[in-house]
Amino acid sequence: MDPFASPSKFDHELLSFLQEACNELCEWFKNSKTNGPLPTFAEFPKVEPSIKGLSSKELLFDLQKIMNGAYRPSHPGALAHLDPPPLTASIVGDLICAGLNNNLLAEELSPSLSRLEKELCYWFANQIGMETLAGGVAASGGTLSNLMALVVARRHAGLQLDPSAVILASSDAHVSLVKLMTVMGLNSDSLRLVNVDIEGSMSIPDLKKQLKKLKAEGKKCFAIVATAGTTIRGAVDPICEISKLSTNERIWLHVDASIGGVFTLSSGTSRLVRGLNLANSVTLNPQKLLGVSKTSSILILADRTNLNATFSTGLPYFEPVKSNEYHFGEMGLQGTRSAEVLKLWLGLKQLGEKGIENILEQAISRKQYFLDKLDISKFQLCTGPLHLLAFTPKNLNLEKAKVWSINTRETLLRNNFMLSRPLYQGRFYLKAVFGNPHTDQKHLDSLAELVNESTAL
Ligand SMILES: Cc1ncc(COP(=O)(O)O)c(C=O)c1O
């Protein structure tokens, strides 16, 4: 088989290769339910290329071994993380994206796709409720979106040369903030953590206290990061109140809405994440609940010109774009980028407004249904308005809570349910994310029964 598709005739060999691969994929989906979410796999293919290239049949044989060992997000018991099954349209989007092999670095390498990225970012900005200056850029994951936002915020504050400049975020904010401290060359105490209240949301009194303390120390703060959907319990920070403080203090407000941002896409759920329109920048991660295949994240800015003001270098080896416009390679950190917006766009169009609303509302209903079945006299719960729930038995010491979490996770895995085991505020919990569309009430009944029995183990 020619390793490159023919540019001049219909490539029947490619077609049958794709058909066989797609057949394997559909079989893999079909078998997802038979086994648990976490596979045990015995065979691993040889990694190094052989002297002579492999035929398509041999390639598919090796591919099957990797597929056998893959995590199965489509299993109804896959509830551990923020990784739902993929939308079928986004699978097609990924396939076509690989075939087109366009590069979102510059418009001449991706004419229609760059336009799609620009317009999709406007659409998201509009959904958030931002005004005409808003826009954004797609990125591979929430970590990168957060990093770009904070690099922009620091430049906006003119503090690029100050390693003691500070970011304020709640103690439940995502660990990607710790990573970006290192990348941005900031001092280790530059990330100041604001306490959370009993609901897991940023405490406004503590935020005020921290702002005062920074002034007393003579330190400058270049960003407050609010979280709309914290990683362990799905809490939402009081963005409107935080925005009043950040506006008064002239500090950039970034909202990490990696988990909660998509709830703004439906009028039925947007009240859960109020205030995104007040932010200077917002991270969204449609890969986390909507089922857009990985990776899919978007960074939206209220004033998009801050992106090119920060990242533009001039791309002297490309044709210039219209005045006042920039290649996407000058709007963010990444250079070469695949057209991930294609699968996002196809996925959103496949769902339509109704489909998006269903996904969001059903995720929340699933959590509520499970909560109703859980014997809450036995468990300490950590949750918020979104579709995440962490729980641990009441009245156990820390060591016993750890043992319970290990044993219960194993029991659940034996019964084809996978939950995660986060360490939260010094105590081990089990966490369920109810974003899997294949999890029905019967599954939730069985899960609740197993969890209710777990305290007797
Ligand atoms: C709130 C929040 N922000 C950021 C991230 C990082 O996103 P990614 O893994 O796509 O880089 C996560 C990941 O779970 C998250 O929960």
The ligand as a MOL file (V3000), in Angstrom:
LIG
                    3D

  0  0  0     0  0            999 V3000
M  V30 BEGIN CTAB
M  V30 COUNTS 16 16 0 0 0
M  V30 BEGIN ATOM
M  V30 1 C -10.7020 23.2340 36.9460 0
M  V30 2 C -9.6630 22.6750 36.0170 0
M  V30 3 N -8.8320 23.5150 35.3830 0
M  V30 4 C -7.8890 23.0850 34.5330 0
M  V30 5 C -7.7360 21.7260 34.2820 0
M  V30 6 C -6.6570 21.2720 33.3500 0
M  V30 7 O -7.2160 20.8800 32.1440 0
M  V30 8 P -6.4030 19.9690 31.1100 0
M  V30 9 O -6.2330 18.6280 31.7750 0
M  V30 10 O -7.2780 19.9310 29.9130 0
M  V30 11 O -5.0950 20.6250 30.8570 0
M  V30 12 C -8.5720 20.8130 34.9410 0
M  V30 13 C -8.4260 19.3760 34.7200 0
M  V30 14 O -9.1190 18.5440 35.2620 0
M  V30 15 C -9.5580 21.2830 35.8350 0
M  V30 16 O -10.3630 20.4440 36.5020 0
M  V30 END ATOM
M  V30 BEGIN BOND
M  V30 1 1 1 2
M  V30 2 1 2 3
M  V30 3 2 2 15
M  V30 4 2 3 4
M  V30 5 1 4 5
M  V30 6 1 5 6
M  V30 7 2 5 12
M  V30 8 1 6 7
M  V30 9 1 7 8
M  V30 10 2 8 9
M  V30 11 1 8 10
M  V30 12 1 8 11
M  V30 13 1 12 13
M  V30 14 1 12 15
M  V30 15 2 13 14
M  V30 16 1 15 16
M  V30 END BOND
M  V30 END CTAB
M  END
